[in-house]
Amino acid sequence: MSALRPPSRNLSGHRPVGYALWLIVASVLGWWAAFQLTLDKFATLANPHASLSCNVSALVQCGTNLESWQGSVFGFPNPIIGLTGWMAPLVVGVAILAGARFPRWFWALYGLGITAAFVFICWLIGQSFFALHTLCPWCGLTYVVMIPTFLATMLQLFANGTFPVNRRAQERARRLGVWVPLASILAFAVVVLLAQAAGVDLIGEVIRLVRG
């Protein structure tokens, strides 16, 4: 009977150390961004005219995002989602390094959560560029860590047998992990193109900020 059960362990007992380390780094950065946004939200609640450190220019700022309805989609500030949500990949990353092996159902639920977070981030990117015409610095940091986290997680779900694929596909998914940085850079390029299409000149703004 055990031979009929779907694989629940990593391919050939492989422990994805690189993936685990990235989850830890991404979680810390994502949580820090959410924490800073939470502090800024508290500041605006205490004083609507407060000068926020993230408000660099009319384009690069977080004040507009925090005060918009998009900044509180579920009735509370979005950063609260980040404060709690980034704990999941952090725990998973630490557990993998500690030698933990998760069953298939756990990876499926975890992958579903990462996918939901990625879709939400994509929606926020569109709202920020096309509706608010701003770039929130701390939101940008969240984009930077969320995109590769999603890509790496999808490959991990193929590699560890969560998706019902053959052994050759699992091996291929594990090898493709080295291409996640390049794929992420291409995704960032798409984000920049979307910003340009929305009339948000990210490249020009960065050049102006560098020049002072």
N, C-alpha and C positions, 0 to 999 in steps of 0.2 A: 504494500500500500504506500509506503514512503516514497517509492520510485515514481508514483503518480503525482506527487505534490510538486507545485511549481517551485523553482529555485528561490530561496529567500536569503541566500548569502551572496556576498560579493564573488565575482568571477574568479575561480581558482583560488579562493581564499584571499584574494588581493585586498589589501586595506588601502583605500584612497587617501593617503596622507596629504598629498597636494591639495585635494579638494577640501579636506578637513581644515587645513591651515587657511585656505582662502575663506572658508565660512567664518572662521574666527576673526580674521582681519576685516572682512566685509561687515560682519555684525558690529564690531566695535566702531567702525567708521559710520555705519548707518545709524547706530544708536546715538552716537555723538551728535550727528546732524539733527536727529529728532529731539535730542535734549536741548540743543541750542535754539531750535524753533520753539520749543515749549517755553523756554525762558523769555524769548522775544514776545510770545503770545501773552505771558503773564505781564510783561512790561506794558504792552498796549492796553491790556485790561485795566491796569493801575493808572495809566496815563495815555489816553488816545493820541497825544501829541509827542510821545516819547521818541527820542532819537535812537533808532536801532542800529547796532553795529553792522548789520547785514545790508542796510540801505546804502549802497555805494553810489548809485546813480539812479536816474529815472528808469533805466532799463534793468540794471542789476540791483535787485532789492527783494525783500521778503515781506515787507509791510503790506503791500497790495494783496499778495497771496493769502496772508494770514487773515486779513479783514474780509476777504471775499467769501461767498457761499461755498465756493469750491474748496476752501480751506477748512470747512467743517461739514463735509458731505453727510456724515452720519449723525449730525447733531452735536458733535464735540470736535475739538481741534484735531486735524489729521495727525499732528506729531505724536499724539497719544498712541495712535496705531503703531507708529514706528518704535516708540519706547517699549511696547509689549511684543510687537511682532518680531523684532530683530533678536529677541531672546531665543527664539526657536532654532535658527541656524547656528547660533552660538553654542547652544547645548548639544546639537547634533555634531558639530565640529569637534568639540571637546570629547564627546562620547566616542567618536570614531578613533581619535588619537589614543583614547584609553583602552581600545580594543573591543568596544561594543559592536554587536552585530544585530541589526534590526530586521524584523520580519517584513515580508512583502507588503502587508497592509499598512505598516507604518510608513514605508517609503512612498506608497501610493498617496496617503494622506498628506505627507510632507510635500510631495511634488505638487499636489493640488493647491496647498497653501502658497507655495512659491509662485505658482502660475497665477493665482488670484492676485498676489501682490504685484507681479509683473504687469498684469493687465491694468491694475489700478494706477500704477506708475505711468504707464503709457497714456492713460486717460488724463492724468494730471499734466503730463508734458504737453499734450494737445491743448488743454485748457490754459496753461500758462502762456503758451505762444500765441494761440489764435484768439483767445478770449481776453486775457489779461495783458498780453504783450509785455511780459516781464520774464526775467530769469532770476529765480530765487537761488542765492548761492548755496544754502544748505540743502535745498531741494536738488540742486545740481549734483551735490556730493552723493545724495541718495540714488540719483540716476546712474552715476558712475559705478556704484557698487552693486546695484540691483540687476543691471543688464547682464554682466558676466556671471552673477550668481544664478540667474535663471538658465543661461546657456549651459553652465557647468552642471547644474542639477539635472537638466534634461538628459545630458549625456550619461550622467551617473545612473539615472533610472534605466537607461538601456543597458549599461555595462553590468549592473548588479542583478539583472533579471526581473526587475519590477515590470517592465514591458515584456510581454511574451514574444521574444525573438530568439533566434537560434544562437548557438555559441559563436559562430563567425561574426554575427552582427554585434554581439556583446564585445568581442575583441576589437572590432572596428571602432565602436563607440569609445572604448577605453583609450585607443590610440589617438582619436580625434580631440581628446582633452587638451593637447598641446596647442590646438588652434583656437581655443577659446579667447585668448588675448587679442588675436588678429580679428576674429569675428566681432568682438566687443568694440574694437576701434572702428570697424566698418559700421556698426550700429550707431556709434557716437557721431560718425560722419552723416548718417541719415538724420539724426536729431538736429545737427547743425543745418542741414539742408531744409528741414521742416521749419526751423526758426527763420531762415532766410525767406522761405515762401510765405511765412506769416508776417513778414515785415520786421522781424526782430533781428537786427544786424549784430549777431553775437561776435563775429570775427572783428568787425570794426570797433565794437565796444571794448573788447579785450585789448586791442591795440591802443585805444585811447587811454585805458586805465594803466597800461604798462608805461606809456609815455608820461603819465601823470597829468 
